Amino acid sequence: MALLMNTTEIESALVNFERTYPELCERLLLPERTCENRSCHALRIGKNYDPDDTRRPAVLIIGGVHAREWGGPDIIVNFVGDVLRAYSHGKGLQYGDKII
């Protein structure tokens, strides 16, 4: 059975995405700390971000909110990697017989 990612591994993945795809994503420090007084980060994905453009559609994906939540953050980290690789290579995504 595979082990789930810990917080250090998840944070390392976000740093790696930001360094590998600086034109596509930015790691953001969230304003609130965890109950264990840890800082949290989010990853904004997109090109030409304009904070004043409120008409631009967006999607928020959250994982790891509940204790013992199966695979939440791991699934999101892997999905983000897939999205960034696909976009940077001008390709779509395929999971099984589903093509996006």
Steps between C-alpha positions, in 0.01 A plus 500: 500500500635842406552758770325835487703818458587689817485879532871541417460301177190694400672833565803381303273413207350851501850655506604271214195595291570870554867459400431273203204697359555862616297639208201281591479491879577688819513373858300724735535526877152473651408760765403257777720243674396146586390391847857370536627852415636395161493720195295383202543562130274488199602475136349743251507353150443716194661742260482878509334519842330834561361541855265776376331276241203364697332364185763232435367153588687304766497160668595430862619150588550416867632180655614382840231684691392205710719267703558161340359627170611237252742634244362856479825698479683224311233490232506879464881516481502234228216668309677838515817339365301345216331832415825700504690244289216469249455877462873568468523238222180613324323172567176392665444258785385141476388286793388156385264554208420860603680773305501862618 
